[in-house]
């Protein structure tokens, strides 16, 4: 992002860059939970959140009518920090029930930040980053599984219904 000052274009520090309308690089704070669903993620690819590092991002950040075509599915990851630990994982799913500051991480990604027995971790920092890897792996065009974005009941919170 840049600001026009006189006749010169000057970068605005800390503003990050835009990728499909996403504030790439802009640091945010929020909360995270974990999930371990398997099936087809919102990017139209097979996922296994019990075994893979990945993130489900709140519906508020998705801009395309068809999630398979969303900028989030084209090489965007999230970098998440908590108590000195950091993980960077690709966006591969959507969390329709999560507010804009809430990320739902796969169980292995969450485990790299905190004990899954906590279930919910407040006070994370996170940002979108351009991973340049295409974001999603596997065949495109499959229909999403409709990830609900709630903490599994066995992790200490009621399952969404």
N, C-alpha and C positions, 0 to 999 in steps of 0.2 A: 504494500500500500504506500502511496506517496502523497505528499502535500505540495501544492504549488506555492512557492515563495518568490515573489517578484517574477522573474522569467526563468527561474531554475526549479527543477524538480528535486525535492529533498525527501529521502526516505523518512518515514515516521518510525522511530525506534520502538520495538516491542510490538508492532502491529501485526507482524507476520505477513505471509503472502496469501493470496486467494487461489484456491484450486477448486473450480466448480462452485464458487460461493462459500467454500469452507475456510475458516480462519486458520490456515495451516501455520503452525508455529506459535500461536497465541496460547499462553499458559492459562489454564483454568483450574478451579478447585471444585471438589465434589465428593462423591461417594462411589463405591464399587461393591458389587455382589458377584457371585459366581453362579454358573449353570453348567450342566453336563449333558445337554440334549444332543442327540445324533439325528441326522436327516439332511434336509436341504436347507441351507441358510438363505437369507434374504438376497444374497448376491447370485442365487441360482446355482450354487455349487454344493457338493456334499461336504458336510461338516461333522465332526465328532468332538464336541466341547468337553468330553471326558478325557480326551487323549491329545488334543491339538492346542497350540497357543493361538487364540483368536479373541476377537471382541465383538460384542453386540452393542451397537450405538443407538441412542434414543431416536425415536421416529422424528423428533423435531429437527434433526440434522439431515434427514433424507429429503431430496428435492425433486427427484424424478418420479413420475407417475408409476413407472415400472421400475422397481428396485434394482433389477438386473442392469439397468442403464444408468444407475446413479453414480455420480463422481466418487462416492465412498467405495465403490467396487472396482475402482480403476487405479489401484496402487496407493491407497491411503491406509495408514496404520495409526494407532494411538500409542503414545508414549505415556506411561503411567508411573508415577512415583509415590512412594509411601515409606516413611521412616528410613530414608537413606537407600532404599532399594528402588530399582527402575526396571520396567519391562517395556518392550516395544512389540506390539502384536498387530497383525493385519485385521482390518475391519472385514468381517465375513457374514455378519448377521445384524438384524435389527432388534431393538428392545422397545416394542410399542408401548409398554407400560412404564417406562423409565422417564423421569423428568430430564430436561436437557443437560443437567450436570451429573447424571448418574450413568456409569458404564457398567455393563454386565460382562465380566470376563469369563473365559473358559476356566474350568477348575484348575488345570495346570498353570495357567497364567496367574490366576489369583494366588495360588500356592507359592509362587515366586515372590509375592509381595507380603503375604500374611498367612496365618494358619486358617485353612478353610472352615474350621470349627467356629471362627468368629462370625461367619456368614455375611456380615455387612461391615465395611470399613469406611468410616467418614474421615475427611481430611486429606484425601488424595490430591495430588496435582496431576493434571493431564493436558495433553495437547495433540492435535492432529499433526502427523508428519507424512511427508511424501516418501513412500517406500520405493516407488518406481517399479514395483514388481507385479503390477496388475492386480494387487489386492486379493483376488480370489483365485483359487486353483481348481482345476477340474472342469467338466463340461458345463457350458452355460446353457441357459434356457429352461432348466428344470424349475418347477414351481416351488416357492419357499414353503417351509414347514409351518410358518406362523408362530415363531418363537414368541412366547408370552412375556419373557423378561422378568420373571419373578424368581426368587430364591427357592430352590427345591425344598420341600417339606422336611426331608431328612437332614437338611443343613440348619434347621432352626427357625424357619419361617413357613407360613402356610403357602402351599402351591396355588398358583392362580388357576381359576377355573373358567 
